[in-house]
Amino acid sequence: MRQGERVLGPSDGELWAAGGEDAFTQLFERHAEAVWNHAYRLTASWTLAEDLTSMTFLTAWRRRDELTLVRDSARPWLYAVAGFLARTEFRRATRFQALVARLPLGRDVDDHADWVAEQVDSDHGMSRVLRAVDLLPRAEQEAVRLCLIGEVSTADAAAVLGVTEVSVRSRLSRARTRLRELLQEDVS
């Protein structure tokens, strides 16, 4: 809805108050193009704008109790959600680029089959690790899943788990020792 455009039918506030899939569908049809345009301006990517638009409306549906209308319009809130999601995507892409930059140079993959085989081996290895994590005591599993797999800091993990940071470090140390043993047994 552009400045000065008149909304035909119920307002955003009336649709939001009505709730339900039909009302949400009308809100989607009313704002999807504007949200996509906003996402495109943020990203300069058609495909990413499509993804962000979908994620924005999925978030709106999931968090419909938290929507804030501005002058009886959902659009500012939807724009804010799209902006947040775009920033999250940029952070993810930046981390990915940093990871790629750390890869050793000079390694050519001539055959796509070699690359696929490496990926399968990597996935198999990760499956082995996850099975081994499932064998750990529950407290160690939680620490491993948060800190080693989820890359959460030990301080944040301690806050989530309701224990001291020293306890998290201790759990991680014991878990690493047990995982080494479990994974060596699995190879034998």
PyMOL CGO cylinders between C-alpha atoms (Angstrom):
from pymol import cmd
from pymol.cgo import CYLINDER

trace = [
    CYLINDER, 0.00, 0.00, 0.00, 1.61, 3.25, -1.12, 0.3, 1, 1, 1, 1, 1, 1,
    CYLINDER, 1.61, 3.25, -1.12, 1.18, 6.65, 0.47, 0.3, 1, 1, 1, 1, 1, 1,
    CYLINDER, 1.18, 6.65, 0.47, -2.27, 7.90, -0.41, 0.3, 1, 1, 1, 1, 1, 1,
    CYLINDER, -2.27, 7.90, -0.41, -3.57, 4.53, -1.69, 0.3, 1, 1, 1, 1, 1, 1,
    CYLINDER, -3.57, 4.53, -1.69, -6.98, 3.60, -0.42, 0.3, 1, 1, 1, 1, 1, 1,
    CYLINDER, -6.98, 3.60, -0.42, -7.47, 0.14, 1.03, 0.3, 1, 1, 1, 1, 1, 1,
    CYLINDER, -7.47, 0.14, 1.03, -10.49, -1.66, -0.33, 0.3, 1, 1, 1, 1, 1, 1,
    CYLINDER, -10.49, -1.66, -0.33, -12.16, -3.98, 2.13, 0.3, 1, 1, 1, 1, 1, 1,
    CYLINDER, -12.16, -3.98, 2.13, -11.26, -4.35, 5.78, 0.3, 1, 1, 1, 1, 1, 1,
    CYLINDER, -11.26, -4.35, 5.78, -8.23, -2.55, 7.21, 0.3, 1, 1, 1, 1, 1, 1,
    CYLINDER, -8.23, -2.55, 7.21, -5.13, -4.41, 8.39, 0.3, 1, 1, 1, 1, 1, 1,
    CYLINDER, -5.13, -4.41, 8.39, -6.27, -3.95, 11.97, 0.3, 1, 1, 1, 1, 1, 1,
    CYLINDER, -6.27, -3.95, 11.97, -9.68, -5.43, 11.23, 0.3, 1, 1, 1, 1, 1, 1,
    CYLINDER, -9.68, -5.43, 11.23, -8.10, -8.38, 9.41, 0.3, 1, 1, 1, 1, 1, 1,
    CYLINDER, -8.10, -8.38, 9.41, -5.63, -8.94, 12.20, 0.3, 1, 1, 1, 1, 1, 1,
    CYLINDER, -5.63, -8.94, 12.20, -8.36, -8.80, 14.81, 0.3, 1, 1, 1, 1, 1, 1,
    CYLINDER, -8.36, -8.80, 14.81, -10.46, -11.26, 12.80, 0.3, 1, 1, 1, 1, 1, 1,
    CYLINDER, -10.46, -11.26, 12.80, -7.57, -13.75, 12.76, 0.3, 1, 1, 1, 1, 1, 1,
    CYLINDER, -7.57, -13.75, 12.76, -7.70, -16.99, 10.85, 0.3, 1, 1, 1, 1, 1, 1,
    CYLINDER, -7.70, -16.99, 10.85, -6.22, -18.15, 7.58, 0.3, 1, 1, 1, 1, 1, 1,
    CYLINDER, -6.22, -18.15, 7.58, -8.54, -16.14, 5.32, 0.3, 1, 1, 1, 1, 1, 1,
    CYLINDER, -8.54, -16.14, 5.32, -7.67, -12.86, 7.03, 0.3, 1, 1, 1, 1, 1, 1,
    CYLINDER, -7.67, -12.86, 7.03, -3.97, -13.71, 6.94, 0.3, 1, 1, 1, 1, 1, 1,
    CYLINDER, -3.97, -13.71, 6.94, -4.24, -14.59, 3.25, 0.3, 1, 1, 1, 1, 1, 1,
    CYLINDER, -4.24, -14.59, 3.25, -5.73, -11.16, 2.57, 0.3, 1, 1, 1, 1, 1, 1,
    CYLINDER, -5.73, -11.16, 2.57, -2.88, -9.51, 4.50, 0.3, 1, 1, 1, 1, 1, 1,
    CYLINDER, -2.88, -9.51, 4.50, -0.38, -11.56, 2.52, 0.3, 1, 1, 1, 1, 1, 1,
    CYLINDER, -0.38, -11.56, 2.52, -1.95, -10.60, -0.80, 0.3, 1, 1, 1, 1, 1, 1,
    CYLINDER, -1.95, -10.60, -0.80, -2.05, -6.96, 0.28, 0.3, 1, 1, 1, 1, 1, 1,
    CYLINDER, -2.05, -6.96, 0.28, 1.59, -6.70, 1.41, 0.3, 1, 1, 1, 1, 1, 1,
    CYLINDER, 1.59, -6.70, 1.41, 3.63, -9.49, -0.24, 0.3, 1, 1, 1, 1, 1, 1,
    CYLINDER, 3.63, -9.49, -0.24, 4.74, -7.42, -3.23, 0.3, 1, 1, 1, 1, 1, 1,
    CYLINDER, 4.74, -7.42, -3.23, 5.78, -4.49, -1.03, 0.3, 1, 1, 1, 1, 1, 1,
    CYLINDER, 5.78, -4.49, -1.03, 7.68, -6.79, 1.34, 0.3, 1, 1, 1, 1, 1, 1,
    CYLINDER, 7.68, -6.79, 1.34, 9.41, -8.46, -1.63, 0.3, 1, 1, 1, 1, 1, 1,
    CYLINDER, 9.41, -8.46, -1.63, 10.39, -5.04, -3.03, 0.3, 1, 1, 1, 1, 1, 1,
    CYLINDER, 10.39, -5.04, -3.03, 11.74, -4.01, 0.38, 0.3, 1, 1, 1, 1, 1, 1,
    CYLINDER, 11.74, -4.01, 0.38, 13.70, -7.27, 0.68, 0.3, 1, 1, 1, 1, 1, 1,
    CYLINDER, 13.70, -7.27, 0.68, 15.07, -6.80, -2.83, 0.3, 1, 1, 1, 1, 1, 1,
    CYLINDER, 15.07, -6.80, -2.83, 16.22, -3.27, -1.97, 0.3, 1, 1, 1, 1, 1, 1,
    CYLINDER, 16.22, -3.27, -1.97, 17.97, -4.69, 1.10, 0.3, 1, 1, 1, 1, 1, 1,
    CYLINDER, 17.97, -4.69, 1.10, 19.67, -7.58, -0.70, 0.3, 1, 1, 1, 1, 1, 1,
    CYLINDER, 19.67, -7.58, -0.70, 19.80, -6.82, -4.45, 0.3, 1, 1, 1, 1, 1, 1,
    CYLINDER, 19.80, -6.82, -4.45, 18.96, -10.50, -5.01, 0.3, 1, 1, 1, 1, 1, 1,
    CYLINDER, 18.96, -10.50, -5.01, 15.70, -11.76, -6.47, 0.3, 1, 1, 1, 1, 1, 1,
    CYLINDER, 15.70, -11.76, -6.47, 15.99, -15.21, -4.96, 0.3, 1, 1, 1, 1, 1, 1,
    CYLINDER, 15.99, -15.21, -4.96, 17.00, -13.94, -1.54, 0.3, 1, 1, 1, 1, 1, 1,
    CYLINDER, 17.00, -13.94, -1.54, 14.14, -11.43, -1.65, 0.3, 1, 1, 1, 1, 1, 1,
    CYLINDER, 14.14, -11.43, -1.65, 11.76, -14.34, -2.36, 0.3, 1, 1, 1, 1, 1, 1,
    CYLINDER, 11.76, -14.34, -2.36, 13.16, -16.29, 0.57, 0.3, 1, 1, 1, 1, 1, 1,
    CYLINDER, 13.16, -16.29, 0.57, 13.00, -13.28, 2.89, 0.3, 1, 1, 1, 1, 1, 1,
    CYLINDER, 13.00, -13.28, 2.89, 9.40, -12.56, 1.87, 0.3, 1, 1, 1, 1, 1, 1,
    CYLINDER, 9.40, -12.56, 1.87, 8.41, -16.14, 2.66, 0.3, 1, 1, 1, 1, 1, 1,
    CYLINDER, 8.41, -16.14, 2.66, 10.27, -16.10, 5.97, 0.3, 1, 1, 1, 1, 1, 1,
    CYLINDER, 10.27, -16.10, 5.97, 8.75, -12.71, 6.87, 0.3, 1, 1, 1, 1, 1, 1,
    CYLINDER, 8.75, -12.71, 6.87, 5.20, -13.96, 6.45, 0.3, 1, 1, 1, 1, 1, 1,
    CYLINDER, 5.20, -13.96, 6.45, 6.01, -17.24, 8.20, 0.3, 1, 1, 1, 1, 1, 1,
    CYLINDER, 6.01, -17.24, 8.20, 7.35, -15.20, 11.12, 0.3, 1, 1, 1, 1, 1, 1,
    CYLINDER, 7.35, -15.20, 11.12, 4.24, -13.00, 11.03, 0.3, 1, 1, 1, 1, 1, 1,
    CYLINDER, 4.24, -13.00, 11.03, 2.02, -16.08, 11.21, 0.3, 1, 1, 1, 1, 1, 1,
    CYLINDER, 2.02, -16.08, 11.21, 4.02, -17.60, 14.05, 0.3, 1, 1, 1, 1, 1, 1,
    CYLINDER, 4.02, -17.60, 14.05, 4.24, -14.35, 16.01, 0.3, 1, 1, 1, 1, 1, 1,
    CYLINDER, 4.24, -14.35, 16.01, 0.83, -12.97, 15.14, 0.3, 1, 1, 1, 1, 1, 1,
    CYLINDER, 0.83, -12.97, 15.14, 0.16, -12.16, 18.81, 0.3, 1, 1, 1, 1, 1, 1,
    CYLINDER, 0.16, -12.16, 18.81, 3.13, -9.76, 18.80, 0.3, 1, 1, 1, 1, 1, 1,
    CYLINDER, 3.13, -9.76, 18.80, 2.25, -7.75, 15.69, 0.3, 1, 1, 1, 1, 1, 1,
    CYLINDER, 2.25, -7.75, 15.69, 2.36, -4.00, 16.10, 0.3, 1, 1, 1, 1, 1, 1,
    CYLINDER, 2.36, -4.00, 16.10, 0.21, -2.02, 13.72, 0.3, 1, 1, 1, 1, 1, 1,
    CYLINDER, 0.21, -2.02, 13.72, 1.38, 1.47, 12.78, 0.3, 1, 1, 1, 1, 1, 1,
    CYLINDER, 1.38, 1.47, 12.78, -1.46, 3.74, 11.67, 0.3, 1, 1, 1, 1, 1, 1,
    CYLINDER, -1.46, 3.74, 11.67, -3.56, 0.61, 11.20, 0.3, 1, 1, 1, 1, 1, 1,
    CYLINDER, -3.56, 0.61, 11.20, -0.98, -0.95, 8.84, 0.3, 1, 1, 1, 1, 1, 1,
    CYLINDER, -0.98, -0.95, 8.84, 1.00, -4.17, 9.26, 0.3, 1, 1, 1, 1, 1, 1,
    CYLINDER, 1.00, -4.17, 9.26, 3.53, -3.10, 6.64, 0.3, 1, 1, 1, 1, 1, 1,
    CYLINDER, 3.53, -3.10, 6.64, 6.04, -1.31, 8.97, 0.3, 1, 1, 1, 1, 1, 1,
    CYLINDER, 6.04, -1.31, 8.97, 6.17, -4.36, 11.24, 0.3, 1, 1, 1, 1, 1, 1,
    CYLINDER, 6.17, -4.36, 11.24, 6.59, -6.66, 8.23, 0.3, 1, 1, 1, 1, 1, 1,
    CYLINDER, 6.59, -6.66, 8.23, 9.41, -4.41, 6.93, 0.3, 1, 1, 1, 1, 1, 1,
    CYLINDER, 9.41, -4.41, 6.93, 11.11, -4.58, 10.34, 0.3, 1, 1, 1, 1, 1, 1,
    CYLINDER, 11.11, -4.58, 10.34, 10.90, -8.39, 10.32, 0.3, 1, 1, 1, 1, 1, 1,
    CYLINDER, 10.90, -8.39, 10.32, 12.27, -8.53, 6.75, 0.3, 1, 1, 1, 1, 1, 1,
    CYLINDER, 12.27, -8.53, 6.75, 15.14, -6.22, 7.78, 0.3, 1, 1, 1, 1, 1, 1,
    CYLINDER, 15.14, -6.22, 7.78, 15.97, -8.40, 10.78, 0.3, 1, 1, 1, 1, 1, 1,
    CYLINDER, 15.97, -8.40, 10.78, 15.93, -11.52, 8.63, 0.3, 1, 1, 1, 1, 1, 1,
    CYLINDER, 15.93, -11.52, 8.63, 18.13, -9.84, 6.00, 0.3, 1, 1, 1, 1, 1, 1,
    CYLINDER, 18.13, -9.84, 6.00, 20.69, -8.88, 8.66, 0.3, 1, 1, 1, 1, 1, 1,
    CYLINDER, 20.69, -8.88, 8.66, 20.67, -12.45, 9.94, 0.3, 1, 1, 1, 1, 1, 1,
    CYLINDER, 20.67, -12.45, 9.94, 21.25, -13.72, 6.39, 0.3, 1, 1, 1, 1, 1, 1,
    CYLINDER, 21.25, -13.72, 6.39, 24.12, -11.27, 5.86, 0.3, 1, 1, 1, 1, 1, 1,
    CYLINDER, 24.12, -11.27, 5.86, 25.77, -12.46, 9.11, 0.3, 1, 1, 1, 1, 1, 1,
    CYLINDER, 25.77, -12.46, 9.11, 25.38, -16.08, 7.97, 0.3, 1, 1, 1, 1, 1, 1,
    CYLINDER, 25.38, -16.08, 7.97, 26.86, -15.29, 4.56, 0.3, 1, 1, 1, 1, 1, 1,
    CYLINDER, 26.86, -15.29, 4.56, 29.76, -13.40, 6.16, 0.3, 1, 1, 1, 1, 1, 1,
    CYLINDER, 29.76, -13.40, 6.16, 30.54, -16.35, 8.44, 0.3, 1, 1, 1, 1, 1, 1,
    CYLINDER, 30.54, -16.35, 8.44, 30.38, -18.68, 5.43, 0.3, 1, 1, 1, 1, 1, 1,
    CYLINDER, 30.38, -18.68, 5.43, 32.74, -16.47, 3.41, 0.3, 1, 1, 1, 1, 1, 1,
    CYLINDER, 32.74, -16.47, 3.41, 35.16, -16.33, 6.35, 0.3, 1, 1, 1, 1, 1, 1,
    CYLINDER, 35.16, -16.33, 6.35, 35.07, -20.12, 6.56, 0.3, 1, 1, 1, 1, 1, 1,
    CYLINDER, 35.07, -20.12, 6.56, 35.73, -20.45, 2.83, 0.3, 1, 1, 1, 1, 1, 1,
    CYLINDER, 35.73, -20.45, 2.83, 38.62, -17.98, 3.14, 0.3, 1, 1, 1, 1, 1, 1,
    CYLINDER, 38.62, -17.98, 3.14, 40.25, -20.27, 5.73, 0.3, 1, 1, 1, 1, 1, 1,
    CYLINDER, 40.25, -20.27, 5.73, 40.23, -23.24, 3.38, 0.3, 1, 1, 1, 1, 1, 1,
    CYLINDER, 40.23, -23.24, 3.38, 43.67, -24.26, 2.16, 0.3, 1, 1, 1, 1, 1, 1,
    CYLINDER, 43.67, -24.26, 2.16, 44.56, -22.84, -1.24, 0.3, 1, 1, 1, 1, 1, 1,
    CYLINDER, 44.56, -22.84, -1.24, 45.82, -24.90, -4.11, 0.3, 1, 1, 1, 1, 1, 1,
    CYLINDER, 45.82, -24.90, -4.11, 43.47, -27.81, -3.60, 0.3, 1, 1, 1, 1, 1, 1,
    CYLINDER, 43.47, -27.81, -3.60, 41.75, -28.44, -6.90, 0.3, 1, 1, 1, 1, 1, 1,
    CYLINDER, 41.75, -28.44, -6.90, 38.75, -30.70, -7.17, 0.3, 1, 1, 1, 1, 1, 1,
    CYLINDER, 38.75, -30.70, -7.17, 38.86, -31.91, -10.73, 0.3, 1, 1, 1, 1, 1, 1,
    CYLINDER, 38.86, -31.91, -10.73, 36.19, -34.54, -10.45, 0.3, 1, 1, 1, 1, 1, 1,
    CYLINDER, 36.19, -34.54, -10.45, 32.77, -33.76, -9.05, 0.3, 1, 1, 1, 1, 1, 1,
    CYLINDER, 32.77, -33.76, -9.05, 32.49, -37.39, -7.91, 0.3, 1, 1, 1, 1, 1, 1,
    CYLINDER, 32.49, -37.39, -7.91, 35.49, -36.88, -5.59, 0.3, 1, 1, 1, 1, 1, 1,
    CYLINDER, 35.49, -36.88, -5.59, 33.78, -33.88, -4.04, 0.3, 1, 1, 1, 1, 1, 1,
    CYLINDER, 33.78, -33.88, -4.04, 30.52, -35.83, -3.59, 0.3, 1, 1, 1, 1, 1, 1,
    CYLINDER, 30.52, -35.83, -3.59, 32.41, -38.74, -2.01, 0.3, 1, 1, 1, 1, 1, 1,
    CYLINDER, 32.41, -38.74, -2.01, 34.08, -36.33, 0.43, 0.3, 1, 1, 1, 1, 1, 1,
    CYLINDER, 34.08, -36.33, 0.43, 30.69, -34.87, 1.36, 0.3, 1, 1, 1, 1, 1, 1,
    CYLINDER, 30.69, -34.87, 1.36, 29.22, -38.34, 1.97, 0.3, 1, 1, 1, 1, 1, 1,
    CYLINDER, 29.22, -38.34, 1.97, 32.23, -39.26, 4.13, 0.3, 1, 1, 1, 1, 1, 1,
    CYLINDER, 32.23, -39.26, 4.13, 31.84, -35.99, 6.01, 0.3, 1, 1, 1, 1, 1, 1,
    CYLINDER, 31.84, -35.99, 6.01, 28.12, -36.62, 6.57, 0.3, 1, 1, 1, 1, 1, 1,
    CYLINDER, 28.12, -36.62, 6.57, 28.90, -40.17, 7.68, 0.3, 1, 1, 1, 1, 1, 1,
    CYLINDER, 28.90, -40.17, 7.68, 31.52, -38.83, 10.10, 0.3, 1, 1, 1, 1, 1, 1,
    CYLINDER, 31.52, -38.83, 10.10, 29.06, -36.32, 11.52, 0.3, 1, 1, 1, 1, 1, 1,
    CYLINDER, 29.06, -36.32, 11.52, 26.48, -39.08, 11.95, 0.3, 1, 1, 1, 1, 1, 1,
    CYLINDER, 26.48, -39.08, 11.95, 29.05, -41.12, 13.88, 0.3, 1, 1, 1, 1, 1, 1,
    CYLINDER, 29.05, -41.12, 13.88, 29.79, -38.15, 16.14, 0.3, 1, 1, 1, 1, 1, 1,
    CYLINDER, 29.79, -38.15, 16.14, 26.09, -37.48, 16.78, 0.3, 1, 1, 1, 1, 1, 1,
    CYLINDER, 26.09, -37.48, 16.78, 25.49, -41.15, 17.65, 0.3, 1, 1, 1, 1, 1, 1,
    CYLINDER, 25.49, -41.15, 17.65, 28.41, -40.98, 20.07, 0.3, 1, 1, 1, 1, 1, 1,
    CYLINDER, 28.41, -40.98, 20.07, 27.02, -37.79, 21.64, 0.3, 1, 1, 1, 1, 1, 1,
    CYLINDER, 27.02, -37.79, 21.64, 23.74, -39.63, 22.25, 0.3, 1, 1, 1, 1, 1, 1,
    CYLINDER, 23.74, -39.63, 22.25, 25.68, -42.13, 24.41, 0.3, 1, 1, 1, 1, 1, 1,
    CYLINDER, 25.68, -42.13, 24.41, 27.02, -39.44, 26.75, 0.3, 1, 1, 1, 1, 1, 1,
    CYLINDER, 27.02, -39.44, 26.75, 25.36, -38.58, 30.08, 0.3, 1, 1, 1, 1, 1, 1,
    CYLINDER, 25.36, -38.58, 30.08, 22.56, -36.03, 29.61, 0.3, 1, 1, 1, 1, 1, 1,
    CYLINDER, 22.56, -36.03, 29.61, 24.46, -33.07, 31.16, 0.3, 1, 1, 1, 1, 1, 1,
    CYLINDER, 24.46, -33.07, 31.16, 27.41, -33.66, 28.84, 0.3, 1, 1, 1, 1, 1, 1,
    CYLINDER, 27.41, -33.66, 28.84, 25.09, -34.07, 25.83, 0.3, 1, 1, 1, 1, 1, 1,
    CYLINDER, 25.09, -34.07, 25.83, 23.55, -30.66, 26.53, 0.3, 1, 1, 1, 1, 1, 1,
    CYLINDER, 23.55, -30.66, 26.53, 26.95, -28.98, 26.83, 0.3, 1, 1, 1, 1, 1, 1,
    CYLINDER, 26.95, -28.98, 26.83, 28.23, -30.62, 23.63, 0.3, 1, 1, 1, 1, 1, 1,
    CYLINDER, 28.23, -30.62, 23.63, 25.12, -29.76, 21.64, 0.3, 1, 1, 1, 1, 1, 1,
    CYLINDER, 25.12, -29.76, 21.64, 25.21, -26.14, 22.76, 0.3, 1, 1, 1, 1, 1, 1,
    CYLINDER, 25.21, -26.14, 22.76, 28.94, -25.39, 22.73, 0.3, 1, 1, 1, 1, 1, 1,
    CYLINDER, 28.94, -25.39, 22.73, 30.58, -27.78, 20.28, 0.3, 1, 1, 1, 1, 1, 1,
    CYLINDER, 30.58, -27.78, 20.28, 27.80, -28.33, 17.77, 0.3, 1, 1, 1, 1, 1, 1,
    CYLINDER, 27.80, -28.33, 17.77, 25.81, -25.10, 18.21, 0.3, 1, 1, 1, 1, 1, 1,
    CYLINDER, 25.81, -25.10, 18.21, 28.89, -22.89, 18.73, 0.3, 1, 1, 1, 1, 1, 1,
    CYLINDER, 28.89, -22.89, 18.73, 27.31, -21.18, 21.77, 0.3, 1, 1, 1, 1, 1, 1,
    CYLINDER, 27.31, -21.18, 21.77, 29.82, -19.66, 24.21, 0.3, 1, 1, 1, 1, 1, 1,
    CYLINDER, 29.82, -19.66, 24.21, 30.36, -21.44, 27.51, 0.3, 1, 1, 1, 1, 1, 1,
    CYLINDER, 30.36, -21.44, 27.51, 29.00, -18.38, 29.34, 0.3, 1, 1, 1, 1, 1, 1,
    CYLINDER, 29.00, -18.38, 29.34, 25.78, -18.44, 27.32, 0.3, 1, 1, 1, 1, 1, 1,
    CYLINDER, 25.78, -18.44, 27.32, 25.48, -22.20, 27.68, 0.3, 1, 1, 1, 1, 1, 1,
    CYLINDER, 25.48, -22.20, 27.68, 25.88, -21.84, 31.45, 0.3, 1, 1, 1, 1, 1, 1,
    CYLINDER, 25.88, -21.84, 31.45, 23.05, -19.30, 31.51, 0.3, 1, 1, 1, 1, 1, 1,
    CYLINDER, 23.05, -19.30, 31.51, 20.79, -21.53, 29.43, 0.3, 1, 1, 1, 1, 1, 1,
    CYLINDER, 20.79, -21.53, 29.43, 21.56, -24.64, 31.49, 0.3, 1, 1, 1, 1, 1, 1,
    CYLINDER, 21.56, -24.64, 31.49, 21.38, -22.82, 34.83, 0.3, 1, 1, 1, 1, 1, 1,
    CYLINDER, 21.38, -22.82, 34.83, 24.87, -23.85, 35.95, 0.3, 1, 1, 1, 1, 1, 1,
    CYLINDER, 24.87, -23.85, 35.95, 28.23, -22.13, 36.33, 0.3, 1, 1, 1, 1, 1, 1,
    CYLINDER, 28.23, -22.13, 36.33, 30.55, -21.60, 33.41, 0.3, 1, 1, 1, 1, 1, 1,
    CYLINDER, 30.55, -21.60, 33.41, 33.12, -23.82, 35.17, 0.3, 1, 1, 1, 1, 1, 1,
    CYLINDER, 33.12, -23.82, 35.17, 30.57, -26.65, 35.20, 0.3, 1, 1, 1, 1, 1, 1,
    CYLINDER, 30.57, -26.65, 35.20, 30.03, -26.28, 31.46, 0.3, 1, 1, 1, 1, 1, 1,
    CYLINDER, 30.03, -26.28, 31.46, 33.78, -26.38, 30.80, 0.3, 1, 1, 1, 1, 1, 1,
    CYLINDER, 33.78, -26.38, 30.80, 34.10, -29.46, 33.01, 0.3, 1, 1, 1, 1, 1, 1,
    CYLINDER, 34.10, -29.46, 33.01, 31.25, -31.19, 31.19, 0.3, 1, 1, 1, 1, 1, 1,
    CYLINDER, 31.25, -31.19, 31.19, 32.86, -30.37, 27.85, 0.3, 1, 1, 1, 1, 1, 1,
    CYLINDER, 32.86, -30.37, 27.85, 36.23, -31.73, 28.98, 0.3, 1, 1, 1, 1, 1, 1,
    CYLINDER, 36.23, -31.73, 28.98, 34.70, -35.01, 30.17, 0.3, 1, 1, 1, 1, 1, 1,
    CYLINDER, 34.70, -35.01, 30.17, 32.59, -35.22, 27.01, 0.3, 1, 1, 1, 1, 1, 1,
    CYLINDER, 32.59, -35.22, 27.01, 35.62, -34.74, 24.73, 0.3, 1, 1, 1, 1, 1, 1,
    CYLINDER, 35.62, -34.74, 24.73, 37.48, -37.53, 26.51, 0.3, 1, 1, 1, 1, 1, 1,
    CYLINDER, 37.48, -37.53, 26.51, 34.50, -39.89, 26.28, 0.3, 1, 1, 1, 1, 1, 1,
    CYLINDER, 34.50, -39.89, 26.28, 33.83, -38.96, 22.64, 0.3, 1, 1, 1, 1, 1, 1,
    CYLINDER, 33.83, -38.96, 22.64, 37.45, -39.73, 21.71, 0.3, 1, 1, 1, 1, 1, 1,
    CYLINDER, 37.45, -39.73, 21.71, 37.12, -43.14, 23.35, 0.3, 1, 1, 1, 1, 1, 1,
    CYLINDER, 37.12, -43.14, 23.35, 33.72, -43.85, 21.79, 0.3, 1, 1, 1, 1, 1, 1,
    CYLINDER, 33.72, -43.85, 21.79, 34.84, -42.81, 18.32, 0.3, 1, 1, 1, 1, 1, 1,
    CYLINDER, 34.84, -42.81, 18.32, 38.07, -44.85, 18.56, 0.3, 1, 1, 1, 1, 1, 1,
    CYLINDER, 38.07, -44.85, 18.56, 36.01, -47.91, 19.56, 0.3, 1, 1, 1, 1, 1, 1,
    CYLINDER, 36.01, -47.91, 19.56, 33.69, -47.26, 16.61, 0.3, 1, 1, 1, 1, 1, 1,
    CYLINDER, 33.69, -47.26, 16.61, 36.65, -47.27, 14.17, 0.3, 1, 1, 1, 1, 1, 1,
    CYLINDER, 36.65, -47.27, 14.17, 38.15, -50.48, 15.62, 0.3, 1, 1, 1, 1, 1, 1,
]
cmd.load_cgo(trace, "trace")
